[in-house]
Amino acid sequence: MPSERTPPWPHAPEHRLSVRGTYFLTVGTYLKQHHFRAQARLRVLHRGLLTVCRDFNWRLEAWAVFSNHYHFVAHSPDNEDDASSLSRMLGRLHERTAKWINKLDRTPGRQVWHNFRDTRLTYEKSYLARLRYVHQNAVHHGLVPVANQYPWCSAAWFERTATPAQIKTIYNFKIDRLQLYDEFAPEW
């Protein structure tokens, strides 16, 4: 039995989901493979993410789906004491999309998803910075010049539903100090 001083497993992020709140997630494919490189594949992953969040009562505020990873900012369900449903929610999404993509590629049993990194957002500045980061992530990766042109992210939805003041506040928020793991080179 490990002692209390044993460090956590060093090869995977530790998930601390014992508190209800707002979370920023980054999820990548195994070995950063571009399993979702075509529009039809991105559409399925995008729809899947929106569907599982709805089904598990996670309220999305920002999302961006790419060929080899995705990000989102969401609030855990109000009717739960913690955020542990996040693991089950991602498990459902990953199981279904992996089976679908493996059937499409005729590669049964291939590992599609790797792991996820979660951060509970407890400071307003951190929250606003991550909202901007996720809305604008397709621009960050050089896929589009303007975020609302990328069909598998929340930027166009956000610009349609938010007030002009909200849009200005979030899009002008500085993100140069964010230290996020996003070492992916997505394609579409």
N, C-alpha and C positions, 0 to 999 in steps of 0.2 A: 504494500500500500504506500503510495507516494506521501512524502511529508508535506506539511503546509508550505515549506520553503521551496518545494520543487517548482521550477518555472513552468509556465504553460507550454504546451506543445509548440515548438518554434516554427513549424511549417504551415500553420494555418492561423488566420486571425481568430482571436477569442471573441465570441458573441455574447454580449451582455444585454440580454433582452428581458430582464426582470422588472423593468420600469416602463410604464405606458408613456408615450411621447411621440415626438417627431423624429424621424430617422432619415439619414442620407445613406443610400446603398450604391455600391458598385459591384457588379457581378460579371465575371468573365467566363469565356469558354475555355475548355481544357487546352493548354498549350497555345492559347490565343488564336485558335483556328477560326477561319472565316466561314463557319457553317451557314450563316444567314446572309450570304453575299448577294442574293438576287432580291428584286422588289417583292416578289411573291413570298419569299421566305421572311423578309423583314416584316411584311404585313402580318403574317401569322404570329411571329414573336410579339409584335406590337399589340395586336389584338389579344393575345394570350395574357400579356402583362396587365392590360386594362381590365380584362375579365377576372383574373384571379384577385386583383386588388378589390374589385367590386364584390366578388363572392366572399372574401374574407373581411370585408368592411374596413379595409385600409383606404384612407382618403388621400389620393394622389394630389400633389401640388405641382410637381414638375417631373418630367421623364424624358429620356432620350434612349432610343434603341438602335444598336449598330450591328454590323456583321459578326462581331466577336465579343461584344460586351453591351451592358446597359447600365444606366444610372437612374435613380429616382429619389425624390423627396416625398415622404408620405407620413401621415399621422396614423398611429395605431388605433384600433377600434376603441371607441368610448365605452363600450360595454364590457371591456376586459380589463383586468387589473395589471396586466403586463403586456409585453410585445412578443410573447413566445409564439404567437400564431404566424409570425413572419417566417420562421423556418418551415412550417407546414405549407404556407402559401407558396414560397419559392420552390419547395419540394414538388408540389403539384405542377407548377409551371415548368420546371426543369424536366420532370418525368415525361410530361405530355409532349413538350417540344422536342426532347431528345428522341423519343420513340417515333415521332412524326418525321424528323429530319433523317434519322437512321433508316427508316423505311424508304423515304424518298431517295436516299443515296445508296440503298442496298448494303448497309453496313450495320447489321443487327448487333446490339451490345456495345457499340463504340461509346466511349465516354465523351459526352458533349460539353457538360458544364463542369466547372472546377469548384469554386468556392465563392463566398460573398464577403464583402467588407461592409460593416455597418457602423454608423456613428450616430449616437443620439444627440440631437441638436438642442442645446440648453441655453445658448446665448443668441439674442436677436441678430447680432451682426453675422455670426456664423451661419445662421439660418438663411438670412437674406443673401449672403454671398453664395451659398450652395444653390439657392433657387436660381440665381443668375447663371451660375456655372452650368447647371443642368439644362436650363432653357437654351443656352448659347453653345452647348457642347459640340454640335455639328459644325459650327464655325471654328471652334478651337481645333477640331480635327481636319479642317480644310475641305470639308465635303460640300459646303455651300457658302456663299458670301454673306447671306442674311439668314438667320436661324429659322425664321418662319417659312422658308422655302424647303426645309427638310421635313418630309411628311411623317416621319416616325419619331417626332418629339413634340413637346408640349408648347413650343413657342407660339405657333399660330393660334392655338386654343387660348393661351394666356392673353395674347394681344386682343382677342375677340371678347373675352369675358372680364378682364380686369379694368379698373378705371385708369385713365391717363396718368394720374398721380402714382398709382401702384406700379405701372409699367416703367415710368421714369425712375422711381425709387429703386426698383430692382435692377433695371438695365444699367443704371449708373453706379451701382454698388461696386466697389473695388474688390477684385478677386486675386490680385497679384501676390498676396501673402498666403493664399490657400496652399496647403500642402496635402495634395490628394494623390492617391495612386490611380493613375490613368495612363499607363504606359501601353496603350493599344494603338494600333494603326488601322482603324476601320476602313472598310470599302463599301461601296454600294453601287 
